[in-house]
């Protein structure tokens, strides 16, 4: 249903993220985050509701594209939804 799709996009766009995600985490918050990444063209796979490798890769792409991280930073930060990443994603 197209109406449901628009509500899902609205929910994903307006939801605010205040905590990081953990690999394997599941739930509504992850689904909304994935939907937002998909809407912004960073996530090109299906929404699974699990913070998985594909979601981490999408976050990494967003971080590079938005200038949150660069190639010289600690690679352990890539894909981590820390304060800078949350601030940017909440503003998009």
C-alpha positions in Angstrom: 0.0 0.0 0.0 1.5 3.3 -1.1 0.0 5.1 1.9 1.8 2.7 4.3 5.1 3.3 2.4 4.8 7.1 2.9 4.2 6.7 6.6 7.2 4.4 6.9 9.4 7.0 5.2 8.0 9.7 7.4 8.7 7.6 10.5 12.2 6.9 9.4 12.9 10.5 8.5 11.7 11.9 11.8 13.0 9.2 14.2 16.0 10.5 16.2 19.0 8.2 17.2 20.7 8.8 20.5 22.5 5.5 21.1 24.9 3.5 18.9 24.0 0.2 17.3 25.7 -3.2 18.0 26.4 -5.8 15.4 23.5 -8.3 15.4 21.1 -5.8 17.1 17.5 -6.2 16.0 14.2 -4.3 16.3 12.1 -1.4 15.2 14.9 1.1 15.7 17.2 -0.8 13.4 14.4 -1.1 10.8 13.8 2.7 10.9 17.6 3.3 10.6 17.9 0.9 7.6 14.9 2.6 6.0 16.5 6.0 6.4 19.7 4.7 4.9 17.8 3.1 2.1 15.8 6.4 1.4 19.2 8.3 1.3 20.5 5.6 -1.2 23.2 4.4 1.2 21.6 1.0 1.8 20.8 -0.9 -1.4 19.7 -4.2 0.1 16.5 -5.2 1.7 15.5 -4.0 5.2 16.1 -6.9 7.6 15.7 -5.3 11.0 19.2 -6.6 11.9 22.2 -4.3 12.2 24.3 -6.5 9.9 27.4 -6.2 7.6 25.4 -4.6 4.9 24.1 -1.9 7.3 27.6 -1.2 8.5 28.8 -0.8 4.9 26.0 1.7 4.3 27.0 3.6 7.4 30.6 3.6 6.3 29.5 5.1 2.9 27.5 7.8 4.6 30.4 8.6 6.9 32.8 9.1 4.0 30.2 10.9 1.9 29.3 13.3 4.7 32.9 13.9 5.8 32.3 12.4 9.2 35.4 10.1 8.8 38.2 10.0 6.3 40.7 7.4 5.3 43.3 8.4 7.9 41.0 7.7 10.9 40.9 4.6 13.0 39.3 1.8 10.8 37.4 0.5 13.9 35.2 3.7 13.7 34.0 2.9 10.2 30.4 1.8 10.4 30.1 2.8 14.1 27.2 5.0 14.7 28.9 7.4 17.2 27.9 10.9 18.2 29.1 12.6 14.9 27.3 10.0 12.8 24.1 10.3 14.8 24.2 14.1 14.6 24.4 13.9 10.8 21.8 11.2 10.4 19.4 13.0 12.7 19.8 16.1 10.5 19.1 14.4 7.2 
